[in-house]
């Protein structure tokens, strides 16, 4: 699970961002990028997930303050469930309660990662993004 991954495929991201109230211009830019995600772990057990414009540092199972891509503050907790890293985040945006779940699944050989984002209570909202391990 540790290492750097680059986006290869993306489905449903535009719909997710639209539902979150993210404007057309920001959606267009975000969907045209092929970002890198780096997952690391310190000796203390602290996990880091670094993206170009958003970095999170946390301990598994302990709540922490996070942000969505548009800056909306959420409280999140990340757990390991089998071979999956599951991030559950709750917050409020424009008076609407958000309950998002992001599941990172890894292939057995560690060469690919799939991220599935769902919104509790809105089953039609589902984004699936496929990443492969970077050779850089």
Backbone as a chain_set.jsonl record, in Angstrom:
{"seq": "XXXXXXXXXXXXXXXXXXXXXXXXXXXXXXXXXXXXXXXXXXXXXXXXXXXXXXXXXXXXXXXXXXXXXXXXXXXXXXXXXXXXXXXXXXXXXXXXXXXXXXXXXXXXXXXXXXXXXXXXXXXXXXXXXXXXXXXX", "coords": {"N": [[0.806, -1.2, 0.0], [2.065, 1.16, 0.467], [3.658, 3.832, -1.222], [3.868, 5.484, -4.459], [1.245, 6.37, -6.588], [-0.364, 6.721, -9.761], [-3.075, 8.284, -11.432], [-5.131, 6.463, -13.652], [-7.669, 5.744, -14.684], [-11.031, 7.036, -14.54], [-14.27, 7.245, -13.323], [-17.446, 8.674, -12.875], [-16.647, 10.867, -11.37], [-17.211, 13.525, -12.096], [-19.973, 13.651, -11.628], [-20.03, 13.226, -8.838], [-18.634, 15.518, -7.91], [-20.352, 17.497, -8.878], [-22.662, 16.964, -7.347], [-21.636, 17.674, -4.892], [-21.615, 20.355, -5.144], [-19.588, 21.67, -6.461], [-18.246, 23.962, -8.698], [-18.534, 24.321, -12.344], [-16.109, 25.079, -13.707], [-14.023, 24.417, -11.89], [-14.54, 21.678, -11.679], [-14.04, 20.856, -14.322], [-11.287, 21.344, -14.566], [-10.263, 19.657, -12.513], [-11.05, 17.127, -13.453], [-9.511, 16.875, -15.696], [-6.965, 16.372, -14.936], [-4.264, 14.136, -14.133], [-3.576, 12.959, -11.401], [-1.016, 12.293, -8.907], [-0.762, 10.142, -6.105], [0.669, 9.745, -3.011], [1.358, 7.387, -0.586], [2.403, 7.034, 2.659], [4.168, 5.888, 5.637], [5.081, 6.715, 8.877], [7.594, 5.912, 11.376], [6.286, 6.105, 13.778], [3.811, 5.18, 13.251], [2.055, 6.864, 12.105], [0.123, 7.759, 9.306], [0.543, 9.065, 6.05], [-1.037, 10.725, 3.41], [-0.426, 12.034, 0.452], [-1.289, 14.42, -1.887], [-1.195, 16.504, -4.795], [-2.393, 19.023, -4.114], [-3.484, 18.575, -1.626], [-2.939, 17.289, 1.517], [-2.943, 14.727, 3.912], [-2.557, 13.684, 7.262], [-2.568, 11.155, 9.62], [-3.586, 8.843, 12.226], [-4.409, 5.433, 12.139], [-7.751, 4.577, 12.868], [-8.221, 6.746, 14.555], [-10.047, 9.701, 14.974], [-9.812, 12.632, 12.884], [-9.367, 16.017, 11.688], [-10.257, 16.889, 8.444], [-10.336, 17.738, 4.921], [-12.461, 18.278, 2.098], [-12.027, 18.232, -1.487], [-12.818, 20.8, -2.231], [-12.35, 22.348, -0.053], [-14.172, 22.112, 2.013], [-14.684, 21.448, 5.403], [-14.297, 18.429, 7.198], [-14.888, 15.748, 9.536], [-12.935, 12.974, 9.912], [-12.197, 9.453, 9.82], [-9.921, 6.826, 9.47], [-9.72, 3.438, 8.723], [-8.426, 0.086, 8.67], [-9.703, -2.49, 6.822], [-9.643, -5.63, 6.291], [-7.857, -6.026, 3.362], [-8.266, -3.416, 2.666], [-8.25, 0.15, 2.782], [-10.208, 2.261, 4.553], [-11.875, 5.276, 4.533], [-13.951, 7.27, 6.354], [-15.935, 10.072, 6.267], [-17.494, 12.905, 7.712], [-19.494, 15.829, 7.525], [-20.677, 19.222, 7.001], [-22.13, 20.919, 4.338], [-23.22, 23.771, 2.767], [-25.521, 23.701, 4.375], [-26.241, 21.073, 4.166], [-25.958, 17.772, 5.281], [-23.104, 15.798, 5.039], [-21.991, 12.531, 4.357], [-19.5, 10.772, 3.562], [-17.781, 8.043, 2.045], [-14.678, 6.642, 1.411], [-13.01, 4.164, -0.205], [-10.027, 2.5, -0.442], [-8.716, 0.111, -2.414], [-6.388, -2.464, -2.964], [-4.435, -4.247, -5.341], [-3.33, -7.65, -5.115], [-0.602, -7.856, -5.718], [0.192, -5.287, -5.258], [0.485, -3.405, -7.258], [-1.56, -1.874, -8.263], [-4.239, 0.373, -7.444], [-7.535, 0.95, -6.45], [-9.866, 3.476, -5.994], [-12.863, 4.013, -4.426], [-15.543, 6.119, -4.1], [-18.319, 6.908, -2.196], [-21.55, 8.263, -1.32], [-23.344, 8.372, 1.512], [-26.742, 7.57, 1.613], [-27.22, 8.507, -0.887], [-27.271, 6.656, -3.296], [-26.889, 6.818, -6.051], [-24.685, 8.341, -6.433], [-21.457, 7.754, -7.092], [-18.095, 7.373, -7.395], [-15.392, 6.014, -9.163], [-12.049, 5.419, -9.261], [-9.113, 4.48, -10.91], [-5.788, 3.588, -10.204], [-2.284, 3.208, -10.922], [0.843, 1.858, -9.795], [3.499, 4.111, -9.621], [6.469, 4.393, -11.54], [8.329, 6.26, -11.124]], "CA": [[0.0, 0.0, 0.0], [2.914, 2.345, 0.516], [4.266, 4.181, -2.489], [3.252, 6.524, -5.273], [0.321, 5.86, -7.593], [-0.837, 7.737, -10.701], [-4.414, 8.024, -11.936], [-5.237, 5.904, -15.0], [-9.064, 5.763, -15.126], [-11.923, 7.735, -13.625], [-15.684, 7.213, -13.682], [-18.371, 9.228, -11.896], [-16.09, 11.974, -10.595], [-17.954, 14.743, -12.418], [-21.251, 13.574, -10.93], [-19.763, 13.42, -7.418], [-18.305, 16.924, -7.679], [-21.578, 18.268, -9.104], [-23.501, 16.764, -6.169], [-21.006, 18.407, -3.789], [-21.752, 21.786, -5.397], [-18.353, 22.226, -7.028], [-18.566, 24.637, -9.953], [-18.138, 23.726, -13.618], [-14.706, 25.336, -14.042], [-13.178, 23.607, -11.01], [-14.746, 20.272, -12.075], [-13.355, 20.625, -15.596], [-9.849, 21.274, -14.296], [-9.981, 18.458, -11.721], [-11.235, 15.916, -14.259], [-8.52, 16.812, -16.772], [-5.665, 16.065, -14.345], [-3.906, 12.766, -13.8], [-2.773, 13.211, -10.203], [-0.251, 11.288, -8.181], [-1.058, 10.01, -4.684], [1.735, 9.04, -2.309], [0.959, 6.887, 0.721], [3.61, 6.742, 3.443], [3.936, 5.626, 7.054], [6.218, 7.039, 9.741], [7.908, 4.915, 12.4], [5.297, 6.259, 14.851], [2.555, 4.599, 12.801], [1.283, 7.906, 11.436], [-0.018, 7.565, 7.868], [0.454, 10.285, 5.253], [-1.522, 10.605, 2.038], [-0.059, 13.297, -0.183], [-1.713, 14.745, -3.25], [-0.58, 17.774, -5.183], [-2.93, 20.174, -3.392], [-4.137, 18.166, -0.382], [-2.174, 16.3, 2.259], [-3.555, 14.318, 5.173], [-1.714, 12.9, 8.161], [-3.49, 10.61, 10.614], [-3.357, 7.516, 12.774], [-5.542, 4.55, 11.88], [-8.742, 4.44, 13.922], [-8.367, 7.959, 15.365], [-10.66, 10.799, 14.215], [-8.993, 13.803, 12.587], [-10.004, 17.021, 10.835], [-9.803, 16.815, 7.063], [-11.016, 18.612, 3.969], [-12.788, 17.788, 0.764], [-11.271, 18.933, -2.518], [-13.231, 22.201, -2.334], [-12.054, 23.029, 1.2], [-15.175, 21.831, 3.041], [-14.105, 20.727, 6.53], [-14.962, 17.203, 7.62], [-14.199, 14.924, 10.512], [-12.716, 11.692, 9.229], [-11.466, 8.381, 10.484], [-9.467, 5.826, 8.502], [-9.505, 2.125, 9.319], [-8.072, -0.999, 7.768], [-10.719, -3.547, 6.825], [-9.044, -6.598, 5.379], [-6.827, -5.37, 2.558], [-8.79, -2.126, 2.199], [-8.132, 1.314, 3.641], [-11.524, 2.877, 4.47], [-11.965, 6.616, 5.13], [-15.316, 7.753, 6.497], [-15.889, 11.497, 6.58], [-18.773, 13.574, 7.887], [-19.398, 17.278, 7.6], [-21.847, 19.961, 6.529], [-21.84, 21.847, 3.244], [-24.425, 24.483, 2.343], [-26.629, 23.228, 5.186], [-26.512, 19.667, 3.864], [-25.046, 16.847, 5.976], [-22.343, 14.911, 4.157], [-21.411, 11.311, 4.909], [-18.792, 10.181, 2.431], [-16.878, 6.928, 2.311], [-13.667, 6.416, 0.371], [-12.373, 2.864, 0.002], [-8.848, 2.235, -1.273], [-8.467, -1.325, -2.548], [-5.103, -2.703, -3.611], [-4.264, -5.584, -5.898], [-2.472, -8.495, -4.285], [0.807, -7.553, -5.982], [0.459, -3.906, -4.876], [0.785, -2.575, -8.416], [-2.714, -1.045, -8.637], [-5.123, 0.795, -6.37], [-8.82, 1.492, -6.883], [-10.524, 4.289, -4.973], [-14.308, 4.085, -4.648], [-16.135, 7.117, -3.217], [-19.777, 6.867, -2.174], [-22.212, 9.233, -0.45], [-24.413, 7.667, 2.221], [-28.076, 8.096, 1.346], [-27.306, 8.888, -2.3], [-26.62, 5.536, -3.984], [-26.579, 7.155, -7.435], [-23.402, 9.033, -6.432], [-20.371, 6.778, -6.92], [-16.933, 7.642, -8.243], [-14.409, 4.937, -9.137], [-10.811, 5.877, -9.91], [-8.089, 3.442, -10.945], [-4.404, 4.076, -10.153], [-1.216, 2.219, -10.995], [2.057, 2.276, -9.093], [4.405, 4.918, -10.437], [7.851, 3.91, -11.597], [9.204, 7.417, -10.841]], "C": [[0.845, 1.258, 0.0], [3.548, 2.579, -0.843], [3.492, 5.258, -3.214], [2.456, 5.887, -6.397], [-0.145, 7.009, -8.472], [-2.193, 7.312, -11.266], [-4.364, 7.514, -13.368], [-6.661, 6.001, -15.541], [-9.922, 6.474, -14.08], [-13.344, 7.691, -14.162], [-16.492, 7.824, -12.547], [-17.863, 10.412, -11.101], [-16.84, 13.281, -10.853], [-19.276, 14.773, -11.662], [-21.077, 13.796, -9.427], [-19.494, 14.894, -7.129], [-19.516, 17.82, -7.902], [-22.479, 18.173, -7.878], [-22.953, 17.512, -4.955], [-21.072, 19.917, -3.994], [-20.499, 22.449, -5.927], [-18.668, 22.753, -8.42], [-17.959, 23.981, -11.19], [-16.645, 23.888, -13.884], [-13.773, 24.462, -13.196], [-13.321, 22.122, -11.342], [-13.972, 19.951, -13.34], [-11.848, 20.487, -15.392], [-9.508, 19.971, -13.578], [-10.073, 17.193, -12.563], [-10.226, 15.801, -15.402], [-7.133, 16.428, -16.248], [-5.484, 14.571, -14.121], [-2.976, 12.824, -12.594], [-2.018, 11.992, -9.7], [-0.723, 11.301, -6.731], [0.081, 9.203, -4.073], [1.247, 8.666, -0.918], [2.233, 6.482, 1.455], [3.215, 6.45, 4.89], [5.212, 5.908, 7.821], [6.443, 5.915, 10.745], [6.892, 4.944, 13.54], [3.959, 5.598, 14.508], [1.67, 5.594, 12.078], [1.306, 7.681, 9.927], [-0.091, 8.929, 7.191], [-0.067, 9.95, 3.867], [-1.338, 11.97, 1.404], [-0.56, 13.349, -1.611], [-1.123, 16.096, -3.562], [-1.078, 18.942, -4.337], [-3.6, 19.823, -2.07], [-3.316, 17.065, 0.271], [-2.905, 15.993, 3.559], [-2.569, 13.473, 5.957], [-2.615, 12.444, 9.301], [-2.961, 9.286, 11.15], [-4.594, 6.68, 12.486], [-6.453, 4.479, 13.107], [-8.964, 5.667, 14.782], [-8.955, 9.088, 14.51], [-9.686, 11.963, 14.025], [-9.797, 14.762, 11.71], [-9.398, 16.919, 9.448], [-10.572, 17.798, 6.209], [-11.384, 17.828, 2.73], [-11.991, 18.611, -0.231], [-11.608, 20.403, -2.65], [-12.992, 22.981, -1.05], [-13.083, 22.821, 2.296], [-14.546, 20.992, 4.14], [-14.964, 19.523, 6.89], [-14.198, 16.607, 8.791], [-14.117, 13.539, 9.9], [-12.033, 10.708, 10.159], [-11.134, 7.349, 9.417], [-9.196, 4.534, 9.256], [-9.02, 1.161, 8.241], [-9.126, -2.076, 7.931], [-10.283, -4.571, 5.789], [-7.898, -5.902, 4.65], [-7.266, -4.019, 2.02], [-8.562, -1.049, 3.247], [-9.436, 2.104, 3.458], [-11.523, 4.198, 5.24], [-13.427, 7.028, 5.151], [-15.241, 9.193, 6.969], [-17.297, 12.048, 6.706], [-18.536, 15.076, 8.008], [-20.694, 17.898, 7.123], [-21.386, 20.919, 5.446], [-23.15, 22.443, 2.773], [-25.662, 23.961, 3.074], [-26.986, 21.763, 4.995], [-25.48, 18.784, 4.573], [-24.412, 15.903, 4.963], [-21.868, 13.698, 4.943], [-20.792, 10.569, 3.727], [-17.908, 9.031, 2.901], [-15.959, 6.76, 1.114], [-12.957, 5.119, 0.712], [-11.211, 2.732, -0.976], [-8.61, 0.731, -1.248], [-7.191, -1.504, -3.36], [-5.071, -4.109, -4.187], [-3.278, -6.347, -5.021], [-0.991, -8.182, -4.484], [1.173, -6.107, -5.67], [0.71, -2.958, -6.036], [-0.375, -1.661, -8.835], [-3.566, -0.766, -7.404], [-6.404, 1.32, -7.01], [-9.404, 2.265, -5.713], [-11.992, 4.404, -5.359], [-14.874, 5.056, -3.617], [-17.645, 7.033, -3.342], [-20.293, 7.873, -1.149], [-23.391, 8.526, 0.19], [-25.75, 8.362, 1.971], [-28.279, 8.549, -0.091], [-26.617, 7.809, -3.134], [-26.269, 5.818, -5.451], [-25.232, 7.882, -7.559], [-22.317, 8.018, -6.106], [-19.261, 7.122, -7.915], [-15.933, 6.497, -8.061], [-13.192, 5.407, -9.925], [-9.754, 4.785, -9.79], [-6.702, 4.054, -11.032], [-3.439, 2.918, -10.351], [0.025, 2.772, -10.295], [2.973, 3.0, -10.067], [5.794, 4.327, -10.41], [8.848, 5.039, -11.323], [9.729, 7.415, -9.439]], "O": [[0.381, 2.316, -0.426], [3.929, 1.633, -1.532], [2.577, 5.867, -2.659], [2.934, 4.977, -7.075], [-0.306, 8.134, -7.999], [-2.424, 6.135, -11.542], [-3.644, 8.062, -14.203], [-6.855, 6.304, -16.718], [-9.585, 6.509, -12.897], [-13.595, 8.053, -15.312], [-16.246, 7.521, -11.379], [-18.577, 10.919, -10.236], [-17.076, 14.055, -9.925], [-19.656, 15.808, -11.116], [-21.892, 14.48, -8.807], [-20.07, 15.455, -6.197], [-19.69, 18.807, -7.187], [-23.004, 19.186, -7.416], [-23.718, 17.936, -4.089], [-20.639, 20.681, -3.131], [-20.364, 23.67, -5.848], [-19.289, 22.06, -9.227], [-17.011, 23.2, -11.103], [-15.982, 22.918, -14.252], [-12.848, 23.844, -13.721], [-12.338, 21.383, -11.294], [-13.325, 18.908, -13.432], [-11.214, 19.612, -15.982], [-8.585, 19.261, -13.975], [-9.259, 16.283, -12.403], [-10.102, 14.738, -16.01], [-6.222, 16.184, -17.039], [-6.456, 13.839, -13.94], [-1.755, 12.751, -12.731], [-2.335, 10.846, -10.018], [-1.048, 12.36, -6.193], [0.417, 8.12, -4.552], [0.78, 9.519, -0.162], [3.036, 5.698, 0.951], [2.092, 6.724, 5.313], [6.285, 5.415, 7.474], [5.573, 5.065, 10.936], [6.663, 3.928, 14.196], [3.084, 5.47, 15.365], [0.649, 5.218, 11.502], [2.361, 7.442, 9.34], [-0.724, 9.847, 7.712], [0.401, 9.008, 3.227], [-2.007, 12.937, 1.769], [-0.299, 12.462, -2.425], [-0.6, 16.765, -2.671], [-0.279, 19.764, -3.888], [-4.225, 20.685, -1.452], [-3.034, 16.038, -0.345], [-3.421, 16.893, 4.222], [-1.841, 12.655, 5.394], [-3.343, 13.249, 9.882], [-2.027, 8.697, 10.607], [-5.714, 7.181, 12.583], [-5.984, 4.339, 14.236], [-9.821, 5.641, 15.665], [-8.424, 9.397, 13.443], [-8.852, 12.242, 14.886], [-10.776, 14.371, 11.074], [-8.178, 16.869, 9.293], [-11.362, 18.595, 6.715], [-10.725, 16.856, 2.36], [-11.346, 19.589, 0.148], [-10.785, 21.185, -3.126], [-13.379, 24.146, -0.953], [-12.892, 23.307, 3.411], [-13.947, 19.952, 3.868], [-16.193, 19.592, 6.887], [-13.026, 16.912, 9.012], [-15.117, 12.999, 9.427], [-11.387, 11.08, 11.139], [-11.964, 7.037, 8.563], [-8.53, 4.531, 10.292], [-9.193, 1.407, 7.047], [-9.408, -2.52, 9.044], [-10.513, -4.414, 4.59], [-7.062, -5.255, 5.282], [-6.711, -3.526, 1.038], [-8.666, -1.301, 4.447], [-9.74, 2.561, 2.356], [-11.216, 4.241, 6.431], [-14.069, 7.125, 4.105], [-14.567, 9.499, 7.952], [-18.183, 11.713, 5.92], [-17.512, 15.523, 8.526], [-21.68, 17.205, 6.872], [-20.395, 21.634, 5.601], [-24.082, 21.719, 2.421], [-26.722, 23.796, 2.471], [-27.937, 21.271, 5.602], [-24.277, 19.024, 4.474], [-25.097, 15.293, 4.142], [-21.394, 13.831, 6.071], [-21.468, 9.843, 2.999], [-17.365, 9.051, 4.005], [-16.399, 6.739, -0.035], [-12.371, 4.986, 1.786], [-11.393, 2.84, -2.189], [-8.338, 0.151, -0.198], [-6.949, -0.778, -4.324], [-5.61, -5.046, -3.598], [-2.494, -5.752, -4.281], [-0.211, -8.234, -3.533], [2.337, -5.727, -5.8], [1.11, -1.814, -5.818], [-0.193, -0.774, -9.669], [-3.609, -1.554, -6.458], [-6.356, 2.05, -7.999], [-9.436, 1.775, -4.584], [-12.329, 4.831, -6.464], [-14.714, 4.856, -2.412], [-18.192, 7.081, -4.444], [-19.574, 8.28, -0.236], [-24.331, 8.126, -0.498], [-25.868, 9.58, 2.102], [-29.385, 8.933, -0.473], [-25.507, 8.017, -3.623], [-25.434, 5.122, -6.028], [-24.701, 8.021, -8.66], [-22.256, 7.488, -4.997], [-19.482, 7.152, -9.126], [-15.664, 6.07, -6.938], [-13.293, 5.75, -11.103], [-9.528, 4.237, -8.711], [-6.466, 4.944, -11.849], [-3.741, 1.781, -9.99], [0.228, 3.983, -10.214], [3.188, 2.55, -11.193], [6.246, 3.819, -9.384], [10.058, 4.812, -11.291], [10.473, 8.318, -9.057]]}, "num_chains": 1, "name": "protein.A"}
